[in-house]
Amino acid sequence: MNRCTPRASLHPARRALMATLLALPLLLASAGAHAQLNVREFPPTAQRGILVVTYPPVIQLNGQPDRLSPGARIRGTNSLLVLSGSIVGQSLVVNYVREPMGLVHEVWILTPEEAALKLPTQQ
């Protein structure tokens, strides 16, 4: 006795579920591409500068010697954390925020689109 009988067509609800599952990777891929076009929001106290990491935590900011704070966060163009040792010697356009003691605490490496925009405090 054969208990598994082949069915010519799927139930409409199953067909819709399968179509959704097949389309999901395309939707996620397009969402990722759309996220790259957005300009990130920066704190109102953010400043713009040229950052060169010389010997972490020692940096140059706009050609002047400066220092990263303990626990400083550097975010890449994709908003993921970047280790300061991996960008030694590179000249990068960044937005940054200082901590109350005056050390550089948060840094965002800018995309060309973000670098072209002026900060609200620069207008």
N, C-alpha and C positions, 0 to 999 in steps of 0.2 A: 504494500500500500504506500503510495506517495503522498506525504503530508504537505510537502512544499509545492504548491501549485504556482506556476509563473503567472504574473499579472501583466496584462498588456499595458496598463497605465497606472500611474501613481495617484493617490488621493490628492485632491487639489491643495490641501493644507501641507502635505509633505512636499509637493512640487514647489510651493512658495518658500518653504523652509530651505530646500536645497538651492534654490535660486539665490536666496539671501546669503547663504553660506558661501556660495561660489563668488558672489559679488563683493563680499566683505574685504578680501585683500585689495581689491581695486579702490574701494572707498578709503581704506587706511592709507594706501599709497598716495592718493590725492590729498588727503588731510595733511600728510607730512610735507608735501610740496607746498601746500597753502601756508603752513606754519612758517616756512622759510621766507615767505614774502612779507610777513608781519615785522614791524619795527617794535622792539622791546620797550617796555615802560621803564624809565629810570627814576630814582628818587628826585625830588625837587632840589635837593642839596648837591646833586652830582655835578662834577666839574669835568671838563674835557682836557686831555693832555696827550703827550707822546711818552710812552713808557718803554724803558729799556731796563731789563733785569740784568744787573752786572754780576753780582755774587749774592744769591738769596740769603737773607732778606734785604740786602742793599740793592737799591734801584736808582735809576735816574728818571726824574719826571720833568719834562720840558727842559732837559739839559742840566737840571739842578740835582745834586745828590739828595736822596730821600730814603725812606725805609718803610718796609711792609710791617704791619702790626703782627703780633703773635696771633695766629688763627685767621690771617687774612685770606680772603676768598677771591680767586681770579676765575672769571667765567669766560669761556670761549665764545665764538660767534654762534654756537649752537646752544648756549646757556649751560653747558656742562662744565664742571670744575676742571681747571688746568693747573698743573703743578708748576710752580715758579721756575724750577730747574729745567723744565722742558722748553722754556722760551728765552733762555739766557742769550743775550746778544741781539735779539730781534727788536726792531723799532716798530712799536705797535700804537695805533690810535686807539685810545681808551676813554671811557668815562670812569670816574673814580669817586669814592667818598672817603673822607677821613674820619677817624675815631676822635673822641674828645681830647686825647693827648696829642693829636696832630699827626699820628701815623696813618699811612694809607691802609684802609681796612677792607674795602670792597672795590673790585676792579672788573669792568666789563670790556672785553676786547670787541671792538665795533666792526660790523660789516661795512662795506663801502656805502651802502644805502644809509645806514645809521650815521656814519661819519659825515655824510653830505648834509644832514639835518642839523639845525642849530638847537642847542639846549634852550629851554625856556628862560634861563637866567642870562643867556648871551644875547637876547634880542633887544 
